Amino acid sequence: MHDHTQNLLDTCKIVLNLIRGIDMPYTEEKYKLAASVRVLAHSIENAEKNNNYAGVPLIQLNLTHRTFHVLLNAGFRTIEDIENQTSYDLMKLENFGTKSLREIEEQLALRGKKLINRVEPK
């Protein structure tokens, strides 16, 4: 398992323990929150095992704050959303440059993924 995946799973465990310790007036809300964290942890584990990042949140890429927010503001929510782009598509985003592109390519490569290759017209 990759270090970043293990760190995220450890964080999920910490959050679950915190949720269990919170004295919330509505126990139904408490259990819904805990269930959401469990689902997130499960999807992360499955993605790592199957090398399939469909539906895995973009935050899993461990991008810099700037790059993450540029992508988020452009409507990207999952790793799969990024995988289905070309470098040309991403470079057209406002405030997105070669440093951000390199960062994304490196993070995808760590997961055995890459941006799609498509020849753009000149």
N, C-alpha and C positions, 0 to 999 in steps of 0.2 A: 504494500500500500504506500502511496506517495506521502511524503511528510505533510504537505498542505492538506491532504484529505484526512489524515490522522488528526491534525490540529483542529480541523473543522468538526470532526466527530467528537473529539474531546470537549470542544466548546459546547456542542449539543448536550453532552452528558452534564456539564456544569450548569447549563441553563435548566435542564430538567430537575436537577437537585435544588436549584434556587426556586423553581416553580413549586416544587413539593413543600418547600419551607415557607412559602408566602401564605399569610393568613388573609385570604381574599374573601370578601363577603359573599360572592357568588361562586360556589364550588364548581358549577357547570362551566363557567368561563375559565377557571383554573385547569380543568381537565381538557377543554378544547385547546388551550394554549400548549399544554404538555403533548397532546396528540399531534399538533402541528409540528412541534419540534421532532417528535419521533418519526413522522412521515418524512421530514427533511433529511434526517440522518439515514433513514432507510434508502431514500432515493440516491443519496450521495454514495452509500456503500454499493448499491447496485450499479451505479454508473462506473465506479472504479473497477468493479469485478468484470463488467461486460464491455468496458471501454465505450459505453454508449452514454452520451451526455444529454440526451433529449430530456428536456424539462428541468435540467439542473440549473439553479439560479446562476446568473452572471457573476455574482460575488465570489463564486467558487474559483474563478480564474486568478484571484489574488492580484488584481491590477492596481495601479496607482490610483489615487483618489481622482485625479484629473481625467484619466482615460476612462475610468469606470463611469463617471458622471456624464462625459460626452456621449458614451454609448447608451446610458440610461435615458438621457434627454432625447436621443434619436429613436427611442422606442425598443431597443434591444433589452430582453429580459432573461434569456437563457443562453447557455453555451452553444446550443444548436442554432440559435439565431445568428450568432457570429460565424459559425462554421459555414453557413450558407451564403456568405458574402465573399466578394473578391477584394483584393487589396485596393483595386480601383474604386470599388463601391465605398469602402471605408474612408479612403483619402478624400472623398467628396464631402464628408461630414464636416460641419463647422467646428473649428478648434481641434481638429484631428490631424496629426502630422506623422512624419516618419518614425519618430520616437515611440509614439503610441502604437503604430503599426508593428514595429519590431517587438514591442512588449507583448502584444496579442499573439503574434506568431510564435514567440518563445513559450508562452503559457500553453498554447494549443499543442505545440510540439512535445511538451512534457507529458501530455495526455495521449500522444500518438495521433494527434489530429492536425489538420491544417486548413487554411482558407481554400475555397474552391478556385481552381484555375480556369479562367475564361479569358480569351483574347478579346480585348476591347478595340473597337474601331479607332483609327487615328484621326 
